[in-house]
Amino acid sequence: MYLSIIENDRKYIAETYNRFQVAFEKGKGSLLYDVDGKRYIDLASGVAVNIFGVGDDEWKKAVIDQLNNIQHTSNLYYSKPQTELARILCERTGMKKVFFVNTGAEANETAIKAVRKYSYNKYGEGRNAIITLENSFHGRTMGALSATGQPNYHVGFGPMLGGFVYTPANDIEKLKEAVKNNKCCAMMLEFIQGEGGLNMLTEEYIKAAAQLCKENDILFIADEVQTGNGRTGKLYAYMHYGLEPDVITTAKGLGAGLPIGATILGEKLKDVFTLGSHGSTFGGNPVCAAGAISVMNRLTDELFAEVTEKGEFIKNELKGAKGVKSVCGMGLMVGIETDAPPADVAKKAVENGVLVLTAKTKVRLLPPLNIPFDVLKEAVELLKQTIAECSQNL
Ligand SMILES: *Cc1c(COP(=O)(O)O)cnc(C)c1O
């Protein structure tokens, strides 16, 4: 079974993914089963996507009900699920309007277009630089890739889209210089850099960045593709810092397993797009939107308290454990520095029946937000054993 899947993957699929040697067949909640029937506990959620795990009944019902009504209409017509989801997103963030897309990269593409258009409308040509951070990750399409401050992702795909200025995270002086030396229209950042290594921005830095934006009419784009939708213990990570972004981009967990993304626009940007100035065929697809509505309705303060508690539990368990150098993160977005290379730990963890991710120099955990405590305990115990095992073999 595995041989034919792996052989055909190698033969027919473009070789961009360094896959674990597993193919899943089914699952329920935080438990997955591979094609041989082996059980795994999921601490990865399909990279922060399956926030209510696999085969969640409530989400499935919302999706299937919509599927039974109509699967797609195009954006030439009004859509009840799409409109309802937009209303919920605006009401819960205080933002004004939403543009729906299908992925995180597209949400950021839309944000890039929106901020440039705002600046063009108000200041004319030329004020179009966007500050992003070193080690950031904003997606793989050409605009989002250009925004991504990791030169290794750019190699061979140049020229990048112009107008991006990369600055080191948590260095306020460098940020001020970047603002001074460029005609900036926006700044885009992740509060915790996910793909870039689970790097936390300091509260001081975030507040200084927001202040600089305010003073200079620079638009603040919060890339909440990974940190959003309850992941860090609040609906969106910016809510930890009492700021008001001008744009929130999100995707991943919003659809709980179906592709949907949103670019959520604040007061300054609410009218920036005009008829025909932007569009998407699939954006806000009714089935994905119906699923997302059910997701949003379950992202409650009660759940956020649970997310925070589970995150603290993971960190407390791992701090000082054998083979663990440090632990960081917020809510159910956790990074672990290990003595052994993170890729080795992740590989061994899969063998031991726990799914984890890596992010540069760290092992990264993004469990389903509703993972039951007893399942989480079992997974953390297995992970501790795995890390200890890997450090012993160094
Ligand atoms: C995953 C991610 C993206 C890209 O999302 P896709 O859906 O893969 O296009 C963008 N920004 C951040 C912060 C991400 O984690």
The ligand as an SDF file (V2000), in Angstrom:
LIG
                    3D

 15 15  0  0  0  0  0  0  0  0999 V2000
    0.6970   29.7040    6.3050 C   0  0  0  0  0  0  0  0  0  0  0  0
    0.9370   31.1570    6.3250 C   0  0  0  0  0  0  0  0  0  0  0  0
    0.7330   31.9530    5.1710 C   0  0  0  0  0  0  0  0  0  0  0  0
    0.3730   31.3610    3.8280 C   0  0  0  0  0  0  0  0  0  0  0  0
   -0.8360   30.6960    3.8430 O   0  0  0  0  0  0  0  0  0  0  0  0
   -1.2450   29.7300    2.6020 P   0  0  0  0  0  0  0  0  0  0  0  0
   -2.6530   29.3620    2.9150 O   0  0  0  0  0  0  0  0  0  0  0  0
   -0.2880   28.5800    2.6150 O   0  0  0  0  0  0  0  0  0  0  0  0
   -1.1230   30.5360    1.3770 O   0  0  0  0  0  0  0  0  0  0  0  0
    0.8830   33.3170    5.2910 C   0  0  0  0  0  0  0  0  0  0  0  0
    1.2360   33.8820    6.4560 N   0  0  0  0  0  0  0  0  0  0  0  0
    1.4470   33.1570    7.5740 C   0  0  0  0  0  0  0  0  0  0  0  0
    1.8090   33.8450    8.8420 C   0  0  0  0  0  0  0  0  0  0  0  0
    1.3350   31.7730    7.5340 C   0  0  0  0  0  0  0  0  0  0  0  0
    1.5740   31.0540    8.6270 O   0  0  0  0  0  0  0  0  0  0  0  0
  1  2  1  0
  2  3  1  0
  2 14  2  0
  3  4  1  0
  3 10  2  0
  4  5  1  0
  5  6  1  0
  6  7  2  0
  6  8  1  0
  6  9  1  0
 10 11  1  0
 11 12  2  0
 12 13  1  0
 12 14  1  0
 14 15  1  0
M  END
$$$$
